[in-house]
Every structure is written in structure tokens, then in C-alpha cells.
Amino acid sequence: MSQQRVIQLIQAVTMSGILIAALPLSAQTPADNTKVNTRDRAKTAVTADQQKDNPGDRDTTQKIRQAIMQDKTLSTYAHNVKIVTQNGHVTLKGPVRSDAERKSIEAKAIDVAGPSHVSNQMSVAPEHKKPSKH
């Protein structure tokens, strides 16, 4: 490749990088759960950073997470729900793919923590429709 061609290629790559960086932020796709995250801004909202570090709460969270991860019928969304244990009370948050997944995860948490110690704040995420091929 000639030196002139290399220079032209470098200039083209540099310009394309500048053009991409200059795109307005509004042109980017918004995060899937941006609206859901607004509820976590309330001072009383339970968030993952509030997970207690005492052995009992850590053990409870770990057992629930293990039960969820062992269930291979659950979606990736379900495997990634937030589990926050504070003084023996478990809060489940995040999107799942169906009401059946929501109930399944809640049942797993109840098996570990007990029925009066679980707050189910999970939501069912709408299905993303794949673009049709024409």
C-alpha cells in the first residue's frame, strides 16, 4: 500500500471517529430500565447498596441467589434480579420476563426467608419485538 493511501486511510478513520463523537446524546438508545430506576431515587427505596453485611443477611441473599441461578428455566432477566436483605427482610427488585418467573423467584425467596419476610417489587418487562424481515 502506498504512503499516500495509508495517509488517506488514517484521515478517513480519524474523521469518522470525530463524526461519531459529535452525534447528540439524544440519538443514542435510552437504557431499557431508565423509567424504573427513577423509583429508586426516593429516600425510602431499597437499593442494592443497602444490602447488610452481617452473616445472617449475607447467607440469606446467597441462598436465594443460588436457588435462582440453579433454575435454568428462568430468563437472564430473572437470573439478574436484585436481592437485598436487611435485618432478615428480603426485597426483590428488577424486571423479569413473565408473571410465572416473578412468582417462581418470590417462592424461592419465601422458602429461604419465610413468607412474612419477602417484599416482591419485581416487574414484568415487556417483550422486545424483533424486526420483521421483508
C-alpha positions as a Markdown table, in Angstrom:
| # | Residue | x | y | z |
|---|---|---|---|---|
| 1 | Met | 0.0 | 0.0 | 0.0 |
| 2 | Ser | 1.4 | 3.4 | -0.9 |
| 3 | Gln | 2.2 | 6.0 | 1.7 |
| 4 | Gln | -0.4 | 8.3 | 0.2 |
| 5 | Arg | -3.1 | 5.6 | 0.6 |
| 6 | Val | -2.1 | 5.0 | 4.2 |
| 7 | Ile | -2.4 | 8.7 | 5.0 |
| 8 | Gln | -5.9 | 8.8 | 3.3 |
| 9 | Leu | -7.0 | 5.8 | 5.3 |
| 10 | Ile | -5.8 | 7.3 | 8.6 |
| 11 | Gln | -7.6 | 10.6 | 7.8 |
| 12 | Ala | -10.8 | 8.8 | 7.0 |
| 13 | Val | -10.7 | 6.8 | 10.3 |
| 14 | Thr | -10.0 | 9.9 | 12.3 |
| 15 | Met | -12.8 | 11.9 | 10.7 |
| 16 | Ser | -15.3 | 9.0 | 11.2 |
| 17 | Gly | -14.3 | 8.9 | 14.9 |
| 18 | Ile | -14.9 | 12.7 | 15.2 |
| 19 | Leu | -18.3 | 12.4 | 13.5 |
| 20 | Ile | -19.4 | 9.6 | 15.8 |
| 21 | Ala | -18.3 | 11.6 | 18.9 |
| 22 | Ala | -20.2 | 14.6 | 17.6 |
| 23 | Leu | -23.6 | 12.8 | 17.5 |
| 24 | Pro | -26.0 | 14.2 | 20.0 |
| 25 | Leu | -26.7 | 12.1 | 23.1 |
| 26 | Ser | -30.4 | 12.0 | 22.1 |
| 27 | Ala | -29.5 | 9.9 | 19.1 |
| 28 | Gln | -28.4 | 7.1 | 21.5 |
| 29 | Thr | -30.9 | 4.4 | 22.5 |
| 30 | Pro | -32.1 | 5.0 | 26.1 |
| 31 | Ala | -31.4 | 2.4 | 28.7 |
| 32 | Asp | -34.1 | -0.3 | 29.0 |
| 33 | Asn | -35.0 | 0.4 | 32.6 |
| 34 | Thr | -34.4 | 4.2 | 32.9 |
| 35 | Lys | -38.0 | 4.9 | 34.0 |
| 36 | Val | -37.9 | 2.0 | 36.5 |
| 37 | Asn | -34.7 | 3.4 | 38.0 |
| 38 | Thr | -36.4 | 6.7 | 38.9 |
| 39 | Arg | -38.3 | 5.0 | 41.7 |
| 40 | Asp | -35.0 | 4.1 | 43.4 |
| 41 | Arg | -34.3 | 7.8 | 43.9 |
| 42 | Ala | -36.9 | 8.0 | 46.7 |
| 43 | Lys | -35.2 | 8.2 | 50.1 |
| 44 | Thr | -37.2 | 5.2 | 51.4 |
| 45 | Ala | -36.4 | 3.0 | 48.3 |
| 46 | Val | -34.4 | -0.2 | 49.0 |
| 47 | Thr | -31.4 | -0.3 | 46.7 |
| 48 | Ala | -28.6 | -2.9 | 46.3 |
| 49 | Asp | -26.1 | -0.8 | 48.1 |
| 50 | Gln | -28.2 | -1.1 | 51.3 |
| 51 | Gln | -27.5 | -4.9 | 51.5 |
| 52 | Lys | -26.4 | -5.6 | 55.1 |
| 53 | Asp | -23.0 | -7.1 | 55.7 |
| 54 | Asn | -23.9 | -9.2 | 58.7 |
| 55 | Pro | -23.5 | -13.0 | 58.3 |
| 56 | Gly | -27.2 | -13.8 | 58.5 |
| 57 | Asp | -28.3 | -11.3 | 55.8 |
| 58 | Arg | -25.4 | -12.3 | 53.5 |
| 59 | Asp | -26.3 | -16.0 | 53.9 |
| 60 | Thr | -30.0 | -15.4 | 53.2 |
| 61 | Thr | -29.1 | -13.4 | 50.0 |
| 62 | Gln | -26.6 | -16.1 | 48.9 |
| 63 | Lys | -29.1 | -19.0 | 49.4 |
| 64 | Ile | -31.8 | -17.1 | 47.4 |
| 65 | Arg | -29.3 | -16.3 | 44.6 |
| 66 | Gln | -28.1 | -19.9 | 44.4 |
| 67 | Ala | -31.7 | -21.1 | 44.1 |
| 68 | Ile | -32.4 | -18.7 | 41.3 |
| 69 | Met | -29.2 | -19.5 | 39.4 |
| 70 | Gln | -29.8 | -23.3 | 39.7 |
| 71 | Asp | -33.2 | -22.8 | 37.9 |
| 72 | Lys | -32.1 | -22.9 | 34.3 |
| 73 | Thr | -35.7 | -22.4 | 33.1 |
| 74 | Leu | -35.5 | -18.8 | 34.2 |
| 75 | Ser | -34.5 | -16.0 | 31.8 |
| 76 | Thr | -31.4 | -13.9 | 32.1 |
| 77 | Tyr | -33.5 | -11.1 | 33.4 |
| 78 | Ala | -34.7 | -13.4 | 36.2 |
| 79 | His | -31.2 | -14.5 | 37.0 |
| 80 | Asn | -30.2 | -10.9 | 37.4 |
| 81 | Val | -32.9 | -9.7 | 39.8 |
| 82 | Lys | -31.7 | -7.6 | 42.8 |
| 83 | Ile | -31.9 | -9.4 | 46.1 |
| 84 | Val | -31.4 | -7.0 | 49.1 |
| 85 | Thr | -31.6 | -8.4 | 52.6 |
| 86 | Gln | -31.8 | -6.0 | 55.6 |
| 87 | Asn | -32.2 | -7.4 | 59.1 |
| 88 | Gly | -33.8 | -10.6 | 57.8 |
| 89 | His | -36.2 | -8.9 | 55.4 |
| 90 | Val | -35.7 | -9.6 | 51.7 |
| 91 | Thr | -36.6 | -7.2 | 48.9 |
| 92 | Leu | -36.7 | -8.5 | 45.3 |
| 93 | Lys | -36.4 | -5.9 | 42.6 |
| 94 | Gly | -35.9 | -5.7 | 38.9 |
| 95 | Pro | -37.5 | -6.9 | 35.7 |
| 96 | Val | -38.4 | -10.5 | 34.8 |
| 97 | Arg | -39.9 | -11.9 | 31.6 |
| 98 | Ser | -43.2 | -13.2 | 32.9 |
| 99 | Asp | -45.5 | -13.3 | 35.9 |
| 100 | Ala | -44.6 | -17.0 | 36.3 |
| 101 | Glu | -40.9 | -16.0 | 36.7 |
| 102 | Arg | -41.9 | -13.4 | 39.2 |
| 103 | Lys | -43.9 | -15.9 | 41.3 |
| 104 | Ser | -41.1 | -18.5 | 41.0 |
| 105 | Ile | -38.5 | -16.2 | 42.3 |
| 106 | Glu | -40.7 | -15.0 | 45.1 |
| 107 | Ala | -41.4 | -18.6 | 46.1 |
| 108 | Lys | -37.6 | -19.3 | 46.2 |
| 109 | Ala | -37.1 | -16.3 | 48.5 |
| 110 | Ile | -40.0 | -17.3 | 50.8 |
| 111 | Asp | -38.5 | -20.8 | 51.1 |
| 112 | Val | -35.3 | -19.2 | 52.4 |
| 113 | Ala | -36.6 | -16.2 | 54.4 |
| 114 | Gly | -40.2 | -17.0 | 55.3 |
| 115 | Pro | -43.5 | -15.6 | 53.9 |
| 116 | Ser | -43.6 | -12.5 | 56.1 |
| 117 | His | -40.0 | -11.6 | 55.3 |
| 118 | Val | -40.2 | -11.1 | 51.5 |
| 119 | Ser | -41.2 | -7.9 | 49.6 |
| 120 | Asn | -41.7 | -8.6 | 45.9 |
| 121 | Gln | -41.1 | -5.4 | 43.9 |
| 122 | Met | -40.2 | -7.1 | 40.6 |
| 123 | Ser | -41.9 | -6.1 | 37.4 |
| 124 | Val | -42.6 | -8.0 | 34.2 |
| 125 | Ala | -40.6 | -6.5 | 31.3 |
| 126 | Pro | -42.4 | -6.1 | 28.0 |
| 127 | Glu | -41.3 | -8.4 | 25.2 |
| 128 | His | -39.0 | -6.8 | 22.7 |
| 129 | Lys | -40.4 | -7.4 | 19.3 |
| 130 | Lys | -37.8 | -8.5 | 16.7 |
| 131 | Pro | -38.0 | -6.5 | 13.5 |
| 132 | Ser | -39.8 | -8.5 | 10.8 |
| 133 | Lys | -37.8 | -9.5 | 7.7 |
| 134 | His | -39.4 | -8.2 | 4.5 |
